[in-house]
Amino acid sequence: MMRSKSSNPSNDDGAPAALQAGVPNYLTPAGYRALREEFEFLVKVERPRLVEVVAWAASNGDRSENGDYLYGKRRLREIDRRIRYLTKRLEAAEVVDPRQRPPTDRVFFGATVTLYDVVSEKEEVWQIVGVDEADPGKGRISWQSPLAQALLKRAAGEEVRVPTPSGVRLVEIVSVRYE
């Protein structure tokens, strides 16, 4: 299995966040499907279409001042880089279906957790997902995020101290479900 060895937040392959060597690339079934669909689209639709444009632009003569050719070649490199990245991520993927988990009130990968912030007195809902499918704006956080790390293996009803840049945050786990 190939894994990214970089621990930088991004790399040349367009990674949203790199995995450390030896760390599995956990994905939910939906996350794996989304990566696979993007890969298929790039390989079967986007790249062939762009190759045609570049070939047409190249046939027009002087390539040094040919905007279609220059832009097409640059975009082709970007697509190839993304395809390499997706190939590595899909090869390293370990799909974990949260619906297959035996019933539990503990937080593990794939859990949808309802939290009560003790200070702000507000509830929030987070699903713990893979690095490649994290989207905080949609309520999905990476299992490697500080919040997820603080919640993992904790149970409904527990209070959890979460380290944040602005200090420690106190939350209570209201519910844990697997969908």
Z-matrix of the N, CA and C atoms (Angstrom, degrees):
N
C 1 1.446
C 2 1.517 1 110.72
N 3 1.320 2 116.55 1 136.54
C 4 1.454 3 120.17 2 178.95
C 5 1.518 4 108.46 3 -95.76
N 6 1.309 5 116.09 4 134.66
C 7 1.450 6 120.93 5 178.23
C 8 1.524 7 108.03 6 -132.44
N 9 1.306 8 115.02 7 149.05
C 10 1.453 9 119.97 8 176.96
C 11 1.526 10 108.81 9 -69.58
N 12 1.312 11 116.85 10 134.97
C 13 1.455 12 120.11 11 -179.13
C 14 1.523 13 111.58 12 -96.44
N 15 1.309 14 117.53 13 -7.43
C 16 1.454 15 121.78 14 -179.07
C 17 1.517 16 110.30 15 -79.96
N 18 1.321 17 116.46 16 146.65
C 19 1.451 18 119.85 17 174.21
C 20 1.522 19 110.06 18 -115.04
N 21 1.321 20 117.24 19 14.88
C 22 1.449 21 121.76 20 176.77
C 23 1.522 22 109.66 21 -73.48
N 24 1.349 23 117.04 22 154.41
C 25 1.451 24 119.16 23 -179.96
C 26 1.518 25 113.78 24 -64.05
N 27 1.308 26 118.75 25 -22.10
C 28 1.462 27 120.80 26 175.09
C 29 1.523 28 107.65 27 -150.41
N 30 1.336 29 115.80 28 164.86
C 31 1.456 30 119.51 29 177.76
C 32 1.515 31 109.78 30 -144.46
N 33 1.317 32 116.81 31 -175.33
C 34 1.462 33 120.88 32 -176.46
C 35 1.526 34 113.21 33 -64.83
N 36 1.310 35 118.13 34 -17.79
C 37 1.455 36 120.74 35 -178.74
C 38 1.522 37 112.30 36 -87.95
N 39 1.324 38 118.52 37 5.97
C 40 1.453 39 121.60 38 177.50
C 41 1.510 40 113.31 39 81.26
N 42 1.302 41 118.02 40 22.83
C 43 1.455 42 121.57 41 -177.23
C 44 1.518 43 111.20 42 -68.99
N 45 1.338 44 117.35 43 133.84
C 46 1.449 45 119.18 44 175.39
C 47 1.519 46 110.71 45 -67.61
N 48 1.300 47 116.83 46 -32.93
C 49 1.459 48 123.20 47 175.36
C 50 1.519 49 106.29 48 -163.56
N 51 1.295 50 116.25 49 137.23
C 52 1.463 51 119.82 50 -177.49
C 53 1.522 52 110.55 51 -86.27
N 54 1.312 53 114.83 52 150.62
C 55 1.453 54 120.92 53 174.91
C 56 1.519 55 108.28 54 -91.67
N 57 1.304 56 115.94 55 145.54
C 58 1.453 57 119.64 56 174.98
C 59 1.521 58 108.18 57 -73.99
N 60 1.311 59 116.04 58 155.03
C 61 1.463 60 120.54 59 179.07
C 62 1.527 61 109.43 60 -57.36
N 63 1.313 62 115.06 61 134.13
C 64 1.460 63 120.34 62 178.19
C 65 1.511 64 115.02 63 84.53
N 66 1.333 65 118.10 64 -5.13
C 67 1.460 66 121.18 65 179.55
C 68 1.520 67 108.11 66 -91.75
N 69 1.352 68 118.15 67 126.19
C 70 1.465 69 119.85 68 -178.41
C 71 1.531 70 111.73 69 -64.49
N 72 1.314 71 115.90 70 152.67
C 73 1.457 72 121.68 71 175.18
C 74 1.527 73 107.58 72 -96.44
N 75 1.330 74 115.62 73 77.92
C 76 1.463 75 120.41 74 -179.98
C 77 1.519 76 109.68 75 -66.15
N 78 1.332 77 115.67 76 137.60
C 79 1.458 78 122.66 77 176.23
C 80 1.519 79 109.13 78 -141.32
N 81 1.320 80 116.42 79 147.47
C 82 1.457 81 120.30 80 169.75
C 83 1.528 82 106.58 81 -77.92
N 84 1.328 83 118.63 82 163.43
C 85 1.470 84 119.55 83 176.64
C 86 1.533 85 112.29 84 -55.18
N 87 1.326 86 117.46 85 -39.59
C 88 1.467 87 120.81 86 -179.88
C 89 1.526 88 110.52 87 -66.77
N 90 1.318 89 118.36 88 -38.88
C 91 1.455 90 122.18 89 178.47
C 92 1.514 91 111.76 90 -66.07
N 93 1.335 92 116.56 91 -41.57
C 94 1.465 93 120.73 92 177.98
C 95 1.527 94 109.72 93 -64.08
N 96 1.327 95 115.77 94 -43.80
C 97 1.462 96 121.02 95 -179.84
C 98 1.539 97 110.44 96 -60.48
N 99 1.335 98 116.94 97 -42.07
C 100 1.471 99 120.65 98 -179.54
C 101 1.538 100 111.20 99 -64.36
N 102 1.343 101 117.23 100 -43.17
C 103 1.464 102 119.79 101 177.55
C 104 1.523 103 110.74 102 -64.11
N 105 1.329 104 116.42 103 -42.37
C 106 1.467 105 121.35 104 -179.00
C 107 1.535 106 110.58 105 -63.92
N 108 1.352 107 116.95 106 -41.82
C 109 1.469 108 120.90 107 179.00
C 110 1.529 109 111.34 108 -64.76
N 111 1.329 110 116.66 109 -40.58
C 112 1.468 111 119.48 110 177.58
C 113 1.525 112 110.05 111 -63.46
N 114 1.330 113 117.09 112 -44.10
C 115 1.462 114 122.04 113 178.38
C 116 1.526 115 110.22 114 -58.55
N 117 1.329 116 117.11 115 -50.08
C 118 1.476 117 121.73 116 -179.19
C 119 1.523 118 111.04 117 -60.53
N 120 1.332 119 117.96 118 -41.86
C 121 1.458 120 121.49 119 179.76
C 122 1.525 121 111.00 120 -62.64
N 123 1.327 122 115.76 121 -46.06
C 124 1.466 123 118.99 122 -179.36
C 125 1.523 124 111.80 123 -63.73
N 126 1.334 125 116.98 124 -43.14
C 127 1.462 126 121.15 125 -176.33
C 128 1.528 127 112.35 126 -74.00
N 129 1.330 128 117.27 127 -40.96
C 130 1.468 129 120.62 128 -172.60
C 131 1.525 130 114.75 129 -95.11
N 132 1.337 131 117.63 130 -22.64
C 133 1.466 132 119.49 131 -174.98
C 134 1.530 133 111.52 132 -119.31
N 135 1.315 134 116.32 133 -63.72
C 136 1.464 135 120.94 134 -171.09
C 137 1.528 136 112.81 135 -63.83
N 138 1.328 137 117.75 136 -50.91
C 139 1.467 138 120.55 137 -176.88
C 140 1.532 139 111.72 138 -63.54
N 141 1.355 140 120.15 139 -48.66
C 142 1.471 141 119.21 140 179.05
C 143 1.533 142 112.86 141 -59.73
N 144 1.322 143 116.60 142 -38.25
C 145 1.468 144 120.21 143 179.00
C 146 1.526 145 109.97 144 -64.00
N 147 1.322 146 116.78 145 -42.76
C 148 1.452 147 120.97 146 -179.61
C 149 1.533 148 111.86 147 -69.17
N 150 1.309 149 117.92 148 -36.08
C 151 1.471 150 121.64 149 177.02
C 152 1.534 151 109.32 150 -60.47
N 153 1.326 152 117.53 151 -40.16
C 154 1.470 153 120.92 152 177.33
C 155 1.523 154 111.39 153 -62.23
N 156 1.336 155 117.00 154 -43.07
C 157 1.465 156 120.92 155 -179.97
C 158 1.528 157 110.13 156 -64.33
N 159 1.325 158 116.68 157 -44.16
C 160 1.472 159 120.65 158 -179.85
C 161 1.530 160 110.07 159 -63.76
N 162 1.323 161 117.49 160 -42.30
C 163 1.471 162 120.84 161 179.21
C 164 1.528 163 110.16 162 -62.82
N 165 1.322 164 117.15 163 -43.14
C 166 1.463 165 121.19 164 177.89
C 167 1.530 166 110.21 165 -61.95
N 168 1.352 167 116.63 166 -46.40
C 169 1.463 168 120.65 167 -178.85
C 170 1.529 169 110.84 168 -63.82
N 171 1.321 170 117.14 169 -37.91
C 172 1.466 171 121.12 170 179.66
C 173 1.523 172 110.99 171 -65.42
N 174 1.326 173 116.61 172 -32.39
C 175 1.470 174 120.26 173 -178.73
C 176 1.526 175 112.51 174 -73.96
N 177 1.332 176 116.68 175 -9.74
C 178 1.461 177 121.05 176 -178.60
C 179 1.522 178 113.54 177 -83.54
N 180 1.307 179 117.71 178 3.30
C 181 1.466 180 119.30 179 175.68
C 182 1.508 181 113.18 180 107.60
N 183 1.342 182 115.91 181 -132.71
C 184 1.467 183 123.24 182 -173.26
C 185 1.527 184 111.58 183 -52.01
N 186 1.308 185 115.81 184 115.53
C 187 1.473 186 120.82 185 -176.65
C 188 1.517 187 112.22 186 -86.89
N 189 1.330 188 117.88 187 -18.51
C 190 1.462 189 120.30 188 -174.95
C 191 1.534 190 112.77 189 -67.43
N 192 1.322 191 117.51 190 -26.21
C 193 1.460 192 120.41 191 -179.64
C 194 1.524 193 111.40 192 -120.32
N 195 1.306 194 116.59 193 17.53
C 196 1.458 195 122.10 194 -177.24
C 197 1.530 196 108.77 195 -93.07
N 198 1.325 197 116.93 196 101.30
C 199 1.460 198 122.47 197 -176.62
C 200 1.514 199 113.44 198 -59.10
N 201 1.336 200 117.29 199 -41.87
C 202 1.466 201 120.41 200 179.62
C 203 1.526 202 110.57 201 -61.85
N 204 1.325 203 115.44 202 -41.27
C 205 1.466 204 120.07 203 -179.37
C 206 1.530 205 110.66 204 -67.79
N 207 1.338 206 116.66 205 -49.41
C 208 1.470 207 120.85 206 -177.09
C 209 1.535 208 111.07 207 -63.34
N 210 1.338 209 116.38 208 -46.47
C 211 1.462 210 119.27 209 178.99
C 212 1.527 211 110.10 210 -64.10
N 213 1.324 212 117.05 211 -43.38
C 214 1.462 213 121.30 212 -179.10
C 215 1.516 214 112.46 213 -60.48
N 216 1.335 215 116.76 214 -42.82
C 217 1.470 216 120.19 215 178.89
C 218 1.533 217 110.78 216 -64.32
N 219 1.333 218 115.93 217 -41.67
C 220 1.469 219 119.63 218 179.19
C 221 1.529 220 110.14 219 -64.53
N 222 1.321 221 116.44 220 -45.00
C 223 1.472 222 120.49 221 179.80
C 224 1.531 223 110.50 222 -64.93
N 225 1.320 224 117.05 223 -36.61
C 226 1.466 225 121.34 224 177.93
C 227 1.531 226 110.65 225 -62.39
N 228 1.325 227 116.93 226 -40.45
C 229 1.480 228 120.23 227 176.78
C 230 1.525 229 110.58 228 -63.74
N 231 1.334 230 116.85 229 -40.49
C 232 1.465 231 120.71 230 178.65
C 233 1.533 232 110.96 231 -62.94
N 234 1.318 233 116.27 232 -44.04
C 235 1.468 234 120.76 233 179.17
C 236 1.524 235 110.56 234 -64.40
N 237 1.326 236 117.43 235 -44.17
C 238 1.468 237 120.36 236 178.87
C 239 1.526 238 111.21 237 -62.00
N 240 1.322 239 116.67 238 -38.76
C 241 1.460 240 121.11 239 177.68
C 242 1.528 241 110.02 240 -63.68
N 243 1.319 242 116.88 241 -43.80
C 244 1.466 243 121.05 242 179.66
C 245 1.532 244 110.43 243 -66.12
N 246 1.313 245 117.79 244 -38.94
C 247 1.475 246 121.23 245 177.85
C 248 1.525 247 109.87 246 -62.48
N 249 1.336 248 117.74 247 -43.50
C 250 1.473 249 120.44 248 177.51
C 251 1.524 250 111.06 249 -61.14
N 252 1.325 251 116.03 250 -44.06
C 253 1.462 252 121.36 251 178.49
C 254 1.535 253 110.69 252 -59.97
N 255 1.336 254 116.54 253 -50.17
C 256 1.465 255 120.33 254 -179.30
C 257 1.520 256 111.26 255 -62.71
N 258 1.310 257 117.79 256 -37.89
C 259 1.464 258 121.28 257 177.91
C 260 1.521 259 110.21 258 -59.63
N 261 1.321 260 117.03 259 -47.57
C 262 1.471 261 120.83 260 179.00
C 263 1.527 262 111.23 261 -62.03
N 264 1.325 263 116.99 262 -44.13
C 265 1.465 264 120.63 263 -177.18
C 266 1.529 265 111.02 264 -67.14
N 267 1.316 266 116.63 265 -39.69
C 268 1.463 267 119.55 266 179.13
C 269 1.523 268 111.47 267 -69.16
N 270 1.337 269 117.26 268 -37.56
C 271 1.464 270 120.55 269 177.26
C 272 1.525 271 111.72 270 -64.39
N 273 1.324 272 116.93 271 -35.26
C 274 1.465 273 121.76 272 -178.14
C 275 1.527 274 112.50 273 -88.55
N 276 1.323 275 117.37 274 -3.22
C 277 1.467 276 120.89 275 -174.26
C 278 1.521 277 112.84 276 -66.13
N 279 1.307 278 113.95 277 138.23
C 280 1.459 279 122.28 278 170.19
C 281 1.521 280 105.47 279 -122.62
N 282 1.317 281 115.80 280 105.41
C 283 1.458 282 120.81 281 -176.74
C 284 1.523 283 109.08 282 -80.00
N 285 1.330 284 114.53 283 126.62
C 286 1.459 285 121.30 284 179.12
C 287 1.526 286 107.14 285 -121.47
N 288 1.324 287 115.81 286 115.61
C 289 1.460 288 120.52 287 -179.40
C 290 1.528 289 109.04 288 -91.44
N 291 1.344 290 117.13 289 111.12
C 292 1.466 291 119.40 290 -177.74
C 293 1.531 292 113.19 291 -61.85
N 294 1.329 293 117.52 292 -24.64
C 295 1.472 294 120.14 293 -179.13
C 296 1.522 295 111.65 294 -72.30
N 297 1.342 296 117.52 295 -17.06
C 298 1.461 297 121.67 296 -179.36
C 299 1.537 298 112.26 297 -87.57
N 300 1.325 299 117.07 298 -7.33
C 301 1.459 300 121.50 299 -178.24
C 302 1.526 301 109.73 300 -71.67
N 303 1.330 302 117.09 301 135.90
C 304 1.463 303 119.58 302 174.46
C 305 1.537 304 109.42 303 -59.55
N 306 1.314 305 117.84 304 149.34
C 307 1.476 306 120.55 305 -178.34
C 308 1.535 307 111.65 306 -54.21
N 309 1.316 308 115.25 307 132.45
C 310 1.463 309 121.45 308 178.32
C 311 1.520 310 109.12 309 -157.95
N 312 1.318 311 116.23 310 154.87
C 313 1.462 312 119.85 311 174.99
C 314 1.533 313 110.06 312 -103.28
N 315 1.327 314 116.05 313 11.38
C 316 1.472 315 121.68 314 178.34
C 317 1.528 316 110.37 315 -93.05
N 318 1.324 317 115.65 316 154.12
C 319 1.460 318 122.53 317 -177.66
C 320 1.526 319 109.76 318 -91.19
N 321 1.331 320 115.04 319 121.54
C 322 1.459 321 122.60 320 174.07
C 323 1.524 322 107.46 321 -135.48
N 324 1.336 323 116.48 322 178.30
C 325 1.459 324 121.34 323 179.28
C 326 1.530 325 109.79 324 -53.47
N 327 1.318 326 116.39 325 135.56
C 328 1.457 327 121.97 326 178.14
C 329 1.521 328 113.96 327 91.92
N 330 1.315 329 117.93 328 -9.74
C 331 1.467 330 121.08 329 -178.43
C 332 1.519 331 111.11 330 -67.54
N 333 1.323 332 114.93 331 145.71
C 334 1.454 333 121.71 332 168.60
C 335 1.520 334 105.15 333 -105.53
N 336 1.323 335 115.63 334 117.76
C 337 1.458 336 121.43 335 -170.75
C 338 1.524 337 109.94 336 -115.34
N 339 1.320 338 115.76 337 128.53
C 340 1.464 339 120.98 338 173.39
C 341 1.513 340 107.03 339 -97.67
N 342 1.334 341 115.76 340 125.28
C 343 1.459 342 121.92 341 -178.29
C 344 1.518 343 110.50 342 -115.91
N 345 1.317 344 115.14 343 150.75
C 346 1.464 345 121.98 344 172.93
C 347 1.513 346 106.86 345 -117.15
N 348 1.346 347 116.21 346 117.08
C 349 1.458 348 121.13 347 178.11
C 350 1.525 349 107.80 348 -80.21
N 351 1.321 350 116.59 349 116.80
C 352 1.462 351 122.46 350 -173.93
C 353 1.523 352 111.62 351 -64.52
N 354 1.336 353 118.37 352 -35.92
C 355 1.461 354 121.39 353 -177.89
C 356 1.525 355 111.72 354 -77.17
N 357 1.342 356 117.48 355 -51.81
C 358 1.470 357 120.22 356 -176.89
C 359 1.524 358 112.31 357 -81.99
N 360 1.330 359 116.90 358 -12.91
C 361 1.466 360 123.41 359 -179.33
C 362 1.529 361 111.89 360 58.61
N 363 1.335 362 115.62 361 37.79
C 364 1.461 363 120.89 362 178.88
C 365 1.514 364 109.63 363 -121.75
N 366 1.342 365 115.01 364 149.64
C 367 1.456 366 120.43 365 175.24
C 368 1.519 367 109.68 366 -95.98
N 369 1.320 368 115.31 367 148.85
C 370 1.455 369 121.18 368 175.79
C 371 1.518 370 107.60 369 -143.62
N 372 1.331 371 115.36 370 153.37
C 373 1.457 372 121.03 371 -178.08
C 374 1.526 373 108.66 372 -122.91
N 375 1.348 374 115.85 373 131.08
C 376 1.456 375 122.24 374 179.83
C 377 1.517 376 109.60 375 -132.19
N 378 1.324 377 116.31 376 138.91
C 379 1.459 378 120.70 377 170.59
C 380 1.523 379 107.08 378 -105.81
N 381 1.322 380 116.38 379 133.60
C 382 1.462 381 121.42 380 -179.96
C 383 1.522 382 108.20 381 -91.54
N 384 1.338 383 115.12 382 115.89
C 385 1.467 384 121.73 383 -172.90
C 386 1.525 385 110.49 384 -130.19
N 387 1.325 386 116.21 385 -176.90
C 388 1.457 387 122.26 386 178.80
C 389 1.514 388 112.71 387 -72.91
N 390 1.325 389 115.14 388 162.06
C 391 1.460 390 122.23 389 -178.95
C 392 1.530 391 111.26 390 -56.31
N 393 1.339 392 116.96 391 -41.26
C 394 1.465 393 120.86 392 -176.46
C 395 1.522 394 113.92 393 -74.14
N 396 1.305 395 118.30 394 -15.41
C 397 1.461 396 119.95 395 -177.19
C 398 1.523 397 113.03 396 -112.78
N 399 1.318 398 117.48 397 4.33
C 400 1.457 399 121.48 398 179.36
C 401 1.525 400 110.37 399 -64.84
N 402 1.323 401 115.61 400 136.70
C 403 1.455 402 122.94 401 177.20
C 404 1.527 403 107.32 402 -155.13
N 405 1.335 404 117.56 403 87.95
C 406 1.465 405 120.31 404 -176.01
C 407 1.530 406 113.77 405 -55.17
N 408 1.317 407 117.11 406 -31.51
C 409 1.461 408 120.41 407 178.55
C 410 1.521 409 112.81 408 -64.06
N 411 1.327 410 116.44 409 -22.45
C 412 1.465 411 121.91 410 178.49
C 413 1.528 412 111.76 411 -107.76
N 414 1.345 413 116.49 412 12.78
C 415 1.452 414 120.10 413 176.41
C 416 1.519 415 114.74 414 79.75
N 417 1.338 416 117.59 415 20.93
C 418 1.467 417 120.89 416 179.35
C 419 1.529 418 108.71 417 -117.13
N 420 1.334 419 116.01 418 121.18
C 421 1.456 420 120.74 419 179.97
C 422 1.523 421 110.10 420 -117.71
N 423 1.319 422 115.65 421 148.78
C 424 1.457 423 122.17 422 179.00
C 425 1.522 424 110.11 423 -66.67
N 426 1.313 425 115.20 424 144.13
C 427 1.462 426 119.85 425 177.33
C 428 1.525 427 111.22 426 -64.60
N 429 1.335 428 117.13 427 -14.24
C 430 1.456 429 121.25 428 178.36
C 431 1.528 430 113.01 429 -93.10
N 432 1.328 431 118.04 430 -4.35
C 433 1.462 432 121.06 431 -178.90
C 434 1.533 433 110.25 432 -68.71
N 435 1.331 434 117.55 433 155.55
C 436 1.473 435 119.89 434 179.24
C 437 1.535 436 112.96 435 -57.36
N 438 1.328 437 117.34 436 -39.93
C 439 1.466 438 119.47 437 179.64
C 440 1.521 439 110.78 438 -63.98
N 441 1.325 440 116.76 439 -48.54
C 442 1.465 441 120.19 440 -179.96
C 443 1.523 442 110.92 441 -62.01
N 444 1.325 443 117.22 442 -42.82
C 445 1.462 444 120.42 443 179.64
C 446 1.531 445 111.24 444 -60.76
N 447 1.334 446 116.53 445 -37.14
C 448 1.467 447 120.01 446 178.42
C 449 1.534 448 111.42 447 -69.79
N 450 1.338 449 116.92 448 -29.76
C 451 1.464 450 120.96 449 -176.22
C 452 1.533 451 113.65 450 -86.55
N 453 1.337 452 116.93 451 -29.30
C 454 1.460 453 120.16 452 -174.22
C 455 1.525 454 111.99 453 -54.24
N 456 1.323 455 114.83 454 134.46
C 457 1.467 456 126.10 455 178.88
C 458 1.523 457 113.57 456 72.66
N 459 1.328 458 117.48 457 2.45
C 460 1.465 459 121.31 458 175.91
C 461 1.512 460 108.71 459 -86.92
N 462 1.343 461 116.90 460 161.80
C 463 1.463 462 121.80 461 -175.69
C 464 1.520 463 111.24 462 -116.66
N 465 1.324 464 114.50 463 161.44
C 466 1.463 465 120.91 464 175.38
C 467 1.528 466 108.32 465 -56.68
N 468 1.330 467 115.88 466 138.86
C 469 1.461 468 121.60 467 -179.40
C 470 1.519 469 113.53 468 95.94
N 471 1.328 470 117.67 469 -16.08
C 472 1.465 471 120.43 470 -179.43
C 473 1.523 472 111.30 471 -82.04
N 474 1.338 473 115.00 472 146.36
C 475 1.459 474 120.57 473 170.68
C 476 1.516 475 107.54 474 -94.16
N 477 1.329 476 115.57 475 139.41
C 478 1.461 477 121.33 476 -175.10
C 479 1.522 478 109.05 477 -129.48
N 480 1.317 479 115.01 478 134.73
C 481 1.470 480 120.84 479 174.42
C 482 1.528 481 107.33 480 -94.14
N 483 1.340 482 114.96 481 123.08
C 484 1.459 483 121.10 482 -177.21
C 485 1.525 484 108.99 483 -112.63
N 486 1.334 485 117.28 484 119.87
C 487 1.470 486 118.91 485 177.53
C 488 1.529 487 110.30 486 -72.14
N 489 1.320 488 116.21 487 131.64
C 490 1.466 489 122.08 488 176.65
C 491 1.522 490 108.17 489 -132.06
N 492 1.324 491 118.22 490 164.94
C 493 1.472 492 119.95 491 178.09
C 494 1.528 493 112.90 492 -59.03
N 495 1.338 494 116.99 493 -28.04
C 496 1.464 495 119.49 494 -178.55
C 497 1.529 496 112.48 495 -94.97
N 498 1.313 497 117.26 496 9.28
C 499 1.460 498 120.46 497 179.29
C 500 1.522 499 111.35 498 123.43
N 501 1.314 500 115.88 499 -176.40
C 502 1.450 501 121.11 500 -177.99
C 503 1.527 502 109.75 501 -81.66
N 504 1.311 503 115.06 502 135.53
C 505 1.469 504 122.66 503 -179.30
C 506 1.527 505 107.88 504 -111.39
N 507 1.330 506 117.75 505 135.00
C 508 1.454 507 122.04 506 179.97
C 509 1.529 508 109.60 507 -105.15
N 510 1.340 509 115.80 508 121.59
C 511 1.463 510 121.17 509 179.05
C 512 1.531 511 108.88 510 -129.21
N 513 1.308 512 115.30 511 153.22
C 514 1.459 513 121.08 512 174.59
C 515 1.519 514 107.88 513 -113.44
N 516 1.330 515 115.79 514 135.96
C 517 1.464 516 120.34 515 177.75
C 518 1.522 517 107.21 516 -81.14
N 519 1.336 518 116.50 517 112.64
C 520 1.463 519 122.14 518 -179.31
C 521 1.518 520 110.74 519 -81.33
N 522 1.333 521 116.35 520 -47.92
C 523 1.456 522 119.81 521 -179.58
C 524 1.518 523 110.57 522 -152.51
N 525 1.332 524 114.15 523 156.54
C 526 1.456 525 122.08 524 177.05
C 527 1.520 526 106.70 525 -132.95
N 528 1.329 527 116.61 526 126.08
C 529 1.462 528 119.49 527 177.92
C 530 1.517 529 109.11 528 -139.06
N 531 1.310 530 114.88 529 157.87
C 532 1.466 531 121.81 530 -179.07
C 533 1.524 532 107.74 531 -122.72
N 534 1.346 533 115.44 532 115.76
C 535 1.481 534 120.69 533 -175.23
C 536 1.501 535 110.60 534 -117.54
